Amino acid sequence: MRTIEIRHSAGVALVVAVLVTSLLVPPACAGDDPDGRILKVGTFDSRCVAFAYGRTKGECSFFAQVQQLKRDYAAAERAGDTEKMAALQEQGESLQHEMHLKVFCAAPIDDILTLVQDEIPQAAEAAGVDLIVGEVLYQGPAVEIVDVTEEMAKLFTTDPEVIGALAEIQAAPVADRAELQEHRH
């Protein structure tokens, strides 16, 4: 008889705990916001941001890296250092391939984003979003997704030719990495 009382007491305690918890926890998962506020989430096409970065001519740009490799290669060529020339050639090809992966295959661009990390809040403000993410896996009813690709690209360049090409890049399917690898050789 005592065993039944303990089980019954534990069951009642569990039911009470669940009921109290459900009353205290806001229904955030259901998407119900008591203020009716919609969370605006900015997303972007990383290929476009990589493209804009690749077309920038700043001090830390892809262009600057390529120009430095060309200067180093020319110096090695003048010195007759064929070993260094071969190493610089390989480095240049690797750098170009990495950029192609980012622009055509949507490879991660964390290294590029770190160059403008302090300016991302201005892009969010310009787009009117509460946060910016690379990809949304789920969206509840109290969330609005806003494309901020152009604002993110403009952190690197406002060149009308580059900005004009973004829609074409976004419309293109993401390339297959293996296929791009085949074209490398």
C-alpha positions as CSV (number, residue, x, y, z in Angstrom):
1,M,0.0,0.0,0.0
2,R,2.8,2.4,0.8
3,T,4.4,1.9,-2.7
4,I,1.2,3.1,-4.4
5,E,1.1,6.3,-2.3
6,I,4.7,7.1,-3.2
7,R,4.1,6.6,-6.9
8,H,0.9,8.6,-6.8
9,S,2.7,11.5,-4.9
10,A,5.5,11.5,-7.5
11,G,3.0,11.5,-10.4
12,V,1.1,14.4,-8.9
13,A,4.3,16.3,-8.3
14,L,5.4,15.7,-11.9
15,V,2.1,16.9,-13.3
16,V,2.1,20.0,-11.1
17,A,5.7,20.8,-12.2
18,V,4.9,20.5,-15.9
19,L,1.8,22.7,-15.5
20,V,3.7,25.4,-13.6
21,T,6.5,25.3,-16.0
22,S,4.2,25.6,-19.0
23,L,2.6,28.7,-17.4
24,L,6.0,30.4,-16.7
25,V,7.7,29.7,-20.1
26,P,6.6,32.1,-22.9
27,P,5.3,30.5,-26.0
28,A,8.3,31.6,-28.1
29,C,8.5,28.4,-30.1
30,A,4.9,29.0,-31.3
31,G,5.9,32.4,-32.7
32,D,3.4,34.3,-30.5
33,D,4.8,37.6,-29.6
34,P,2.7,39.5,-27.0
35,D,3.7,42.8,-28.6
36,G,3.0,41.6,-32.1
37,R,6.6,42.4,-33.1
38,I,8.1,40.7,-36.1
39,L,11.8,39.7,-35.9
40,K,13.5,40.8,-39.1
41,V,16.3,38.5,-40.1
42,G,18.7,39.5,-42.9
43,T,20.2,36.8,-45.0
44,F,22.7,37.1,-47.9
45,D,24.2,35.2,-50.7
46,S,27.8,34.6,-49.8
47,R,28.8,34.2,-53.4
48,C,27.8,37.9,-54.0
49,V,29.8,39.1,-51.0
50,A,32.8,37.1,-52.2
51,F,32.4,38.6,-55.7
52,A,32.3,42.1,-54.3
53,Y,35.3,41.5,-52.2
54,G,37.2,40.1,-55.2
55,R,36.5,43.2,-57.1
56,T,37.7,45.6,-54.3
57,K,41.1,47.2,-54.6
58,G,41.7,48.0,-51.0
59,E,44.8,47.3,-48.9
60,C,43.6,43.9,-47.7
61,S,41.7,42.9,-50.8
62,F,42.0,39.9,-53.1
63,F,43.3,42.3,-55.8
64,A,46.1,43.5,-53.5
65,Q,47.1,39.9,-52.7
66,V,47.3,39.1,-56.4
67,Q,49.3,42.2,-57.2
68,Q,51.8,41.4,-54.4
69,L,52.2,37.8,-55.9
70,K,52.8,39.3,-59.3
71,R,55.5,41.7,-57.9
72,D,57.1,38.8,-56.0
73,Y,57.0,36.6,-59.1
74,A,58.6,39.4,-61.3
75,A,61.4,39.8,-58.7
76,A,62.0,36.1,-58.6
77,E,62.1,36.0,-62.4
78,R,64.6,38.8,-62.5
79,A,66.7,37.0,-60.0
80,G,66.4,33.7,-61.9
81,D,64.9,32.0,-58.9
82,T,62.8,29.3,-60.7
83,E,62.0,27.5,-57.5
84,K,60.5,30.6,-56.0
85,M,58.7,31.4,-59.3
86,A,57.1,27.9,-59.2
87,A,56.0,28.3,-55.5
88,L,54.5,31.7,-56.3
89,Q,52.7,30.3,-59.3
90,E,51.2,27.5,-57.2
91,Q,50.3,30.0,-54.5
92,G,48.5,32.2,-57.1
93,E,46.6,29.3,-58.5
94,S,45.6,28.2,-55.1
95,L,44.4,31.7,-54.2
96,Q,42.4,31.9,-57.4
97,H,40.8,28.5,-56.9
98,E,39.8,29.4,-53.3
99,M,38.1,32.5,-54.6
100,H,36.4,30.5,-57.3
101,L,35.0,28.2,-54.6
102,K,33.6,31.1,-52.7
103,V,32.1,32.9,-55.7
104,F,30.8,29.9,-57.6
105,C,30.3,27.1,-55.0
106,A,29.3,29.2,-51.9
107,A,32.3,28.1,-49.9
108,P,32.5,29.7,-46.4
109,I,33.6,33.4,-46.4
110,D,34.4,33.9,-42.7
111,D,37.8,35.2,-43.6
112,I,36.3,37.8,-45.9
113,L,33.6,38.8,-43.3
114,T,36.2,39.5,-40.6
115,L,37.5,42.3,-42.8
116,V,34.2,44.2,-42.4
117,Q,33.0,42.8,-39.0
118,D,32.8,46.3,-37.5
119,E,30.7,47.6,-40.4
120,I,28.1,44.8,-40.4
121,P,25.8,46.7,-37.9
122,Q,25.6,49.6,-40.4
123,A,24.5,47.1,-43.1
124,A,21.8,45.7,-40.7
125,E,20.6,49.2,-40.0
126,A,20.5,50.2,-43.7
127,A,18.4,47.1,-44.4
128,G,16.2,47.5,-41.4
129,V,16.9,44.1,-39.9
130,D,17.5,43.0,-36.3
131,L,20.2,40.5,-37.2
132,I,22.1,39.1,-40.1
133,V,22.7,35.4,-40.7
134,G,24.2,33.4,-43.5
135,E,21.4,30.8,-43.7
136,V,18.0,30.2,-42.2
137,L,17.0,26.6,-41.5
138,Y,13.6,27.3,-40.0
139,Q,11.4,30.4,-39.9
140,G,8.6,30.8,-37.4
141,P,5.5,33.0,-38.1
142,A,6.9,35.9,-36.1
143,V,10.0,36.1,-38.3
144,E,10.5,38.1,-41.6
145,I,13.4,37.2,-43.8
146,V,15.0,40.1,-45.7
147,D,17.6,39.7,-48.4
148,V,20.6,42.0,-47.4
149,T,22.9,40.7,-50.1
150,E,23.4,44.2,-51.6
151,E,24.0,45.9,-48.3
152,M,26.6,43.3,-47.4
153,A,28.3,43.6,-50.8
154,K,28.4,47.4,-50.5
155,L,30.6,46.9,-47.4
156,F,33.3,46.1,-50.0
157,T,32.3,48.2,-53.0
158,T,29.6,50.5,-54.4
159,D,30.8,50.1,-58.0
160,P,27.6,50.1,-60.0
161,E,29.0,47.3,-62.3
162,V,29.6,45.0,-59.4
163,I,26.3,45.8,-57.6
164,G,24.5,45.3,-61.0
165,A,26.0,41.8,-61.3
166,L,24.7,40.6,-58.0
167,A,21.2,39.7,-59.2
168,E,22.7,37.5,-62.0
169,I,25.0,35.7,-59.4
170,Q,22.0,35.1,-57.1
171,A,19.9,33.7,-60.0
172,A,22.7,31.3,-60.9
173,P,22.7,27.8,-59.3
174,V,25.5,27.1,-56.9
175,A,28.2,25.2,-58.8
176,D,29.3,21.7,-57.9
177,R,32.7,21.7,-56.1
178,A,33.8,18.5,-57.8
179,E,33.0,20.0,-61.2
180,L,35.0,23.1,-60.4
181,Q,37.9,20.9,-59.3
182,E,37.8,19.1,-62.6
183,H,38.2,22.5,-64.4
184,R,41.2,23.4,-62.3
185,H,43.5,20.8,-63.9
